[in-house]
Amino acid sequence: MQPKQRRFVVPTVLALVALLFFWAAAQAGSGVPAAKGGSHPPKGPTTPLLSARRLAPYLVAPIADAALHDQLDQVIADSPSDTCLTVSVGGRVLYEHHPDAPMTPASTEKLVTSIAALDVLGQDTRFQTRVVAAGKPSDGVVQGDLYLVGGGDPLLATKAYVEHFQNQPQIRTSLEDLADRVVKAGVHRITGRVVGDESRYDSDRYPDAWPARYAEQSQVGPLSALSVNDAFQSWPEHQSREGTVESTPATDPPVYAAQQLIALLQARGVTVTGGAAAGTAPKDDERIAEIDSVPMRQVVDQLVTESDNQTAELLVKEMGRKAGGAATTNAGVAVVTKTMEKLHLARPGTHATDGSGLDEHNRVSCRLLMNILDQGGPRGVLASGLAIAGKTGTLAGRFLQSPARERLRAKTGTLNTVTALTGFVNAQQGPVLTFAYIANGEYVNDQLLKLQETLGGDLVVYPQGPALKAVGPQS
């Protein structure tokens, strides 16, 4: 593949800047007259406005940009032919290769889902899980069934499940705390069943376009508005960074959730006469207890840092419920599309088909991803959830020997023939660079992942070039 052509000729730029340099130097030598009636000059800039000292950064920038172009041309040359790359600093594009080509994004699609969720659902919105009954308990006894009503919280989990993850701490909504609140409400006996209510969303467990292997590999648990432990009923003692392939999905998520609550209530001395079931709570219910999730901005943090497929797909259904007329994946995806248009982020040829990026029919461009990140900037809500190279989330085990370690924050993306990385780099000399890289069409291997470390290393040393003292005035 031919390297990308540069858009400027460095010698021409340097020649023009050099003329300004010498002109400014001559002007700077004319001196400043003393103040009338005294020996002190009038107050003003120590360095004249057109001093050669002020022009030094402009001499360095073209050289640094040219060096970066050479380095990134090599990254592209070593990448699959179907690759896009964009890099900018402060809104100025430093490099671009196929910036608007629609690409399969893998999990970088989660940035699209996240920015839409923050806009549609609101940064401070919380999911609420309720425990209700048909009537008010009498002397601590619930006559009939107790209902566990799902509010779409993707982080509702038991302590045992959360502790098996390698990356800690994990954000969760504690099912144990909800059981404690039921006991605190005075309940000590339930004469009926505990019934799980998932009626907030539809009961489609997986998007239609997904291949069956995603469920078989436990890439994501069965989707439900009442999802406890990501709707997995068993899991390995210690979770690897490679995924949840050893976990077992619950055959009936609302029943499984009810079973988990029964076990926690019984451990706290509550008698439950009946078993677990699925159903819908009565409209005129009596509220017993409730628990809220963390705010949406922290839900999105967890989604981006850990690349949580379950969270992404449930957020899509919630967006469909709120703004799409139906609590379904298809309705939610349509809301995401409209929201990208509203935020002026939509690009020709790009579209969403799910929330997590597992569907190979999603399409984004490198420019789209870069624009999403630049809209909030490196200190924005979305940026706060990006995994830190060599330290957190999906990048905890990567970039360990790279100069970009802890200087690069990014969202990863991986499918069989897709690898992607997009985020920010805090360069050693101060600039913060935004970048997006997606490679399609070649099976992901260690060499491709190592190439992303090369990319990070190239960005972290920007701007390369002669030291400012070397091109500034000499004493």
C-alpha positions in Angstrom: 0.0 0.0 0.0 1.3 3.5 -0.9 2.1 5.8 2.1 -0.2 8.8 2.5 0.8 11.9 0.6 1.6 15.0 2.7 -0.4 18.1 2.2 2.4 20.6 2.5 6.0 21.1 1.4 8.2 21.6 4.5 11.1 23.5 2.8 8.6 26.1 1.4 7.1 26.6 4.8 10.5 26.9 6.5 11.7 29.4 3.9 8.7 31.6 4.5 9.0 31.4 8.3 12.8 32.0 8.1 12.1 35.4 6.3 9.7 36.3 9.1 12.4 35.2 11.6 15.1 37.5 10.2 12.7 40.4 9.7 11.4 40.1 13.3 15.0 39.8 14.6 15.9 43.1 12.9 12.9 44.8 14.3 13.7 43.5 17.8 17.1 45.0 17.7 15.8 48.6 17.4 15.3 48.8 21.2 12.6 50.5 23.3 12.9 54.2 24.3 13.1 55.1 27.9 10.1 56.5 29.7 9.9 60.3 29.7 11.4 61.7 32.9 13.0 58.6 34.2 15.3 55.6 33.4 12.7 52.9 33.5 11.0 51.7 30.2 7.2 51.7 30.0 5.5 48.6 31.3 4.8 46.0 28.6 5.9 42.6 27.3 9.4 41.6 28.1 9.7 40.0 24.7 8.6 42.2 21.8 5.5 40.9 20.0 7.4 40.2 16.8 10.6 38.9 18.4 12.4 35.9 16.9 12.0 34.3 20.3 8.2 34.2 19.7 8.6 32.7 16.3 10.7 29.8 17.5 7.7 27.4 18.1 6.5 28.1 14.5 9.9 27.0 13.2 9.7 23.8 15.2 6.1 22.8 14.4 6.6 22.0 10.6 9.6 19.9 11.4 7.7 18.1 14.2 4.7 17.5 12.0 6.9 16.2 9.2 8.5 13.7 11.6 5.2 12.5 12.9 3.9 12.1 9.3 6.9 9.8 8.5 6.3 7.7 11.6 2.6 7.4 11.0 3.1 6.6 7.3 5.1 3.6 8.6 2.3 2.5 10.9 -0.1 2.6 8.0 2.3 0.7 5.8 2.5 -2.0 8.4 -1.3 -2.1 8.9 -3.9 -4.1 6.9 -4.9 -2.3 3.6 -8.4 -1.6 5.1 -7.2 0.8 7.9 -8.1 4.3 8.9 -6.1 6.7 11.2 -6.7 10.3 12.3 -4.7 12.4 14.7 -5.3 15.9 15.9 -4.2 18.4 18.5 -6.3 21.3 19.7 -8.7 20.7 16.8 -5.8 20.9 14.2 -5.5 17.8 12.1 -2.0 16.4 12.2 -2.5 13.3 10.1 -5.3 11.5 8.4 -5.5 8.3 6.3 -8.9 7.3 4.9 -10.6 9.4 7.7 -14.1 9.0 6.4 -14.0 5.4 5.3 -16.8 3.4 7.0 -15.2 0.7 9.1 -16.3 -2.2 11.3 -15.5 -0.6 14.8 -15.8 -3.6 17.2 -16.1 -2.2 20.7 -15.2 1.4 19.8 -18.9 1.4 18.8 -19.5 1.8 22.6 -18.4 5.4 22.3 -21.3 6.0 20.0 -23.7 4.3 22.4 -22.2 6.2 25.4 -22.4 9.7 23.9 -26.0 9.0 22.8 -27.0 7.6 26.3 -25.5 10.6 28.1 -27.6 12.9 25.9 -30.9 10.9 25.8 -31.0 9.6 29.3 -29.1 12.3 31.1 -25.8 12.3 33.1 -27.5 12.2 36.5 -30.2 9.6 35.7 -30.2 6.5 37.9 -31.7 3.1 37.4 -34.0 2.0 40.2 -34.8 -1.6 41.3 -37.9 -2.0 43.5 -39.3 -4.6 45.8 -43.1 -4.4 46.1 -46.1 -6.4 47.3 -49.8 -6.6 46.5 -50.7 -5.2 49.9 -49.0 -3.6 52.9 -47.3 -6.1 55.1 -49.0 -6.9 58.4 -46.7 -7.4 61.5 -43.8 -8.0 59.1 -45.7 -10.6 57.1 -46.2 -10.2 53.3 -49.4 -12.0 52.5 -48.9 -13.5 49.0 -46.1 -12.8 46.6 -43.2 -10.3 46.9 -42.1 -8.8 43.5 -38.6 -7.8 42.5 -39.2 -5.2 39.7 -36.3 -4.6 37.3 -35.5 -1.0 36.3 -33.0 -1.9 33.6 -30.0 -1.6 36.0 -27.1 -3.3 34.2 -24.9 -3.3 37.3 -27.2 -5.1 39.7 -25.0 -7.8 41.2 -24.0 -9.9 44.2 -20.7 -9.5 45.9 -19.5 -13.0 44.9 -20.0 -12.2 41.2 -18.3 -8.8 41.3 -15.3 -10.2 43.2 -14.4 -12.8 40.6 -13.3 -10.1 38.1 -9.6 -9.5 37.7 -9.9 -5.7 37.4 -10.9 -4.2 40.8 -12.7 -2.3 42.0 -15.9 -2.8 40.0 -18.9 -0.5 40.1 -22.1 -2.3 41.1 -25.5 -1.9 42.6 -25.6 -4.3 45.6 -28.3 -6.9 45.7 -27.2 -7.5 49.3 -28.0 -3.9 50.2 -31.5 -4.3 48.6 -32.1 -7.4 50.8 -30.9 -5.4 53.8 -33.5 -2.8 53.0 -36.3 -5.3 52.8 -35.4 -6.6 56.3 -35.1 -3.0 57.5 -38.6 -2.4 56.3 -39.7 -5.0 58.9 -40.4 -8.0 56.6 -39.6 -11.3 58.2 -42.0 -13.6 56.4 -43.4 -14.0 52.9 -46.3 -16.4 52.5 -46.0 -16.6 48.7 -43.3 -16.5 46.1 -40.6 -14.0 45.1 -41.6 -13.0 41.5 -39.1 -11.4 39.1 -40.6 -8.7 36.9 -38.7 -7.8 33.7 -41.6 -6.1 32.0 -39.7 -2.8 31.5 -38.1 -4.1 28.3 -38.9 -6.7 25.8 -37.8 -10.3 26.4 -35.5 -10.7 23.4 -32.3 -12.1 24.9 -29.9 -11.2 22.0 -30.0 -9.0 18.9 -31.2 -10.9 15.9 -28.2 -10.1 13.8 -25.7 -11.7 16.2 -24.2 -15.1 15.4 -25.1 -17.9 17.8 -21.5 -18.2 19.0 -21.8 -14.9 21.0 -24.3 -16.6 23.3 -22.4 -19.9 23.3 -19.2 -18.0 24.2 -20.9 -15.9 26.8 -19.7 -12.7 25.2 -22.8 -11.2 26.8 -25.5 -12.6 29.1 -29.2 -12.9 28.1 -30.6 -9.4 28.1 -33.3 -8.5 30.6 -34.6 -5.4 32.4 -34.1 -7.5 35.6 -30.5 -8.6 35.1 -28.6 -9.8 38.2 -24.9 -10.8 37.7 -25.2 -10.0 34.0 -27.8 -12.9 34.0 -25.0 -15.5 34.5 -25.9 -18.2 36.9 -22.4 -19.5 37.3 -18.9 -18.2 36.5 -15.2 -19.1 37.1 -13.6 -18.4 40.4 -11.2 -15.9 38.8 -12.1 -14.0 35.6 -9.4 -13.7 33.0 -9.1 -10.6 30.8 -10.0 -12.7 27.8 -13.7 -12.8 28.5 -16.5 -14.8 30.2 -16.4 -17.9 28.1 -16.6 -20.2 31.2 -19.7 -18.5 32.5 -23.2 -20.1 32.2 -26.1 -17.9 31.2 -29.3 -18.1 33.2 -32.1 -19.9 31.4 -34.7 -17.5 32.8 -33.1 -14.2 34.0 -36.1 -12.9 36.1 -36.5 -16.2 37.8 -32.7 -16.4 38.5 -32.8 -12.8 39.9 -35.7 -13.8 42.2 -33.7 -16.9 43.4 -30.8 -14.7 44.3 -33.0 -12.4 46.3 -34.6 -15.4 48.1 -31.2 -16.7 49.1 -30.1 -13.3 50.5 -33.4 -12.9 52.4 -33.2 -16.3 53.9 -29.6 -15.7 55.0 -31.0 -12.7 56.9 -33.6 -14.7 58.7 -36.6 -14.0 56.4 -38.9 -17.0 55.8 -40.0 -17.4 52.1 -42.8 -20.0 51.8 -42.9 -20.2 48.0 -40.2 -20.4 45.4 -39.0 -18.1 42.6 -41.1 -17.2 39.6 -41.4 -14.6 36.7 -44.4 -12.3 36.4 -45.6 -8.7 36.5 -46.2 -6.7 39.6 -49.7 -5.4 40.3 -50.3 -1.8 39.3 -51.5 -0.8 42.7 -48.4 -2.2 44.5 -47.1 -1.4 47.9 -43.5 -0.4 47.9 -41.3 -2.3 50.4 -37.8 -1.3 49.4 -35.7 0.1 46.5 -32.2 0.7 45.5 -30.7 3.1 42.9 -27.7 2.7 40.7 -24.8 5.1 40.4 -25.5 8.1 38.1 -25.5 7.5 34.3 -22.1 9.2 33.9 -20.6 6.5 36.2 -22.5 3.7 34.4 -20.9 5.0 31.2 -17.5 5.1 32.9 -17.9 1.4 33.7 -19.1 0.6 30.2 -16.2 2.3 28.5 -13.4 1.2 30.9 -14.4 -2.5 31.0 -16.0 -2.6 27.5 -19.1 -4.1 29.1 -21.3 -5.6 26.4 -24.2 -6.1 28.7 -24.3 -2.5 29.8 -24.1 -1.2 26.3 -27.1 -3.4 25.1 -29.3 -2.5 28.0 -28.6 1.2 27.5 -29.8 0.8 23.9 -33.1 -0.7 25.1 -33.5 2.1 27.7 -33.0 4.7 25.0 -35.6 2.9 22.9 -38.1 3.0 25.9 -37.6 6.7 26.6 -37.3 8.1 23.1 -38.0 5.4 20.5 -41.5 4.2 21.3 -40.5 0.7 22.3 -38.0 -0.9 24.8 -36.3 -2.9 22.1 -32.8 -3.0 20.5 -34.2 -1.8 17.1 -36.0 1.1 18.6 -32.9 2.0 20.7 -30.6 1.9 17.7 -32.9 4.2 15.8 -32.6 6.7 18.7 -28.8 6.4 18.7 -28.8 7.3 15.0 -31.1 10.3 15.5 -29.0 11.5 18.4 -25.8 11.4 16.4 -27.6 13.6 13.8 -28.8 16.0 16.5 -25.3 16.3 17.9 -23.9 16.9 14.4 -21.7 13.9 14.6 -23.3 11.7 11.9 -21.0 10.9 9.0 -21.9 9.5 5.5 -21.9 5.7 5.5 -21.8 5.3 9.2 -24.6 3.6 11.2 -25.3 1.6 14.3 -26.9 -1.9 14.5 -26.3 -2.7 18.2 -24.9 -1.0 21.3 -21.8 -3.0 22.0 -20.1 -3.3 18.6 -20.4 -7.1 18.5 -22.4 -6.9 15.3 -20.1 -6.8 12.4 -22.5 -4.7 10.4 -21.9 -1.5 12.5 -20.0 1.2 10.7 -18.0 4.1 12.0 -15.2 6.2 10.6 -12.0 7.4 12.3 -13.2 11.0 11.9 -16.4 10.2 13.6 -14.7 8.6 16.6 -12.3 11.6 16.9 -15.1 14.1 16.7 -17.0 12.2 19.5 -14.0 12.5 21.7 -13.2 16.1 20.8 -16.8 17.2 21.5 -16.3 16.6 25.3 -12.5 17.0 25.2 -9.8 15.2 27.3 -11.5 16.3 30.5 -15.1 15.5 29.5 -17.5 13.0 30.9 -16.8 10.4 28.2 -13.1 10.8 28.5 -13.1 10.0 32.2 -14.1 6.4 31.5 -11.3 5.6 28.9 -9.0 2.8 30.0 -5.5 3.9 31.0 -2.6 2.2 29.3 -0.9 -0.3 31.5 -3.2 0.5 34.4 -7.0 0.1 34.1 -9.7 -1.7 32.3 -9.1 -3.3 28.9 -5.6 -1.7 28.8 -4.4 -2.9 32.2 -2.2 -5.6 30.6 -1.1 -3.6 27.6 1.6 -0.9 26.9 3.5 -2.1 30.0 6.9 -1.4 28.4 5.7 1.5 26.2 6.6 5.2 26.7 2.8 5.7 26.3 2.1 3.8 29.6 -0.3 5.9 31.7 -0.1 8.7 29.1 -2.5 7.0 26.7 -6.3 6.7 27.5 -8.4 4.9 25.0 -11.3 2.6 24.1 -10.3 -0.7 22.6 -12.1 -2.7 20.0 -11.5 -6.4 19.0 -13.3 -8.9 16.8 -11.8 -11.7 14.9 -10.7 -9.5 12.0 -11.0 -6.1 13.6 -8.7 -4.2 16.0 -9.2 -0.6 17.0 -8.0 1.9 19.5 -9.2 5.5 19.9 -8.6 8.0 22.7 -6.2 10.7 24.0 -2.4 10.8 24.5 -0.8 13.2 27.0 2.4 13.9 25.1 5.7 14.3 27.1 6.1 17.9 26.0 2.6 18.9 26.9 0.1 18.6 24.0 -2.9 16.4 24.3 -3.5 14.5 21.0 -6.8 12.9 19.9 -6.5 9.8 17.8 -8.5 7.1 16.2 -7.2 3.9 14.6 -9.3 1.0 13.1 -7.9 -1.9 11.1 -10.2 -4.3 9.3 -9.8 -7.5 7.3 -6.8 -9.3 9.0 -7.0 -11.7 11.9 -6.0 -10.0 15.1 -2.5 -11.1 16.2 0.3 -9.9 18.5 1.9 -8.1 15.7 -1.1 -5.9 15.1 -1.5 -5.2 18.8 2.2 -4.3 19.0 1.7 -1.9 16.1 -0.8 0.0 18.4 2.0 0.4 20.9 4.2 1.8 18.2 1.4 4.3 17.4 1.2 5.3 21.0 4.9 5.7 21.2 5.0 7.9 18.2 2.3 10.2 19.6 3.7 10.5 23.1 6.9 12.1 21.9 5.2 14.8 19.7 6.3 17.4 18.9 9.7 16.1 17.9 12.1 18.6 16.4 15.0 20.9 17.4 14.8 22.3 20.9 13.4 25.8 21.1 16.7 27.2 22.4 18.4 25.9 19.2 16.2 28.1 17.0 15.8 31.0 19.4 18.1 34.1 19.8 21.6 33.3 20.8 23.5 35.3 23.4 
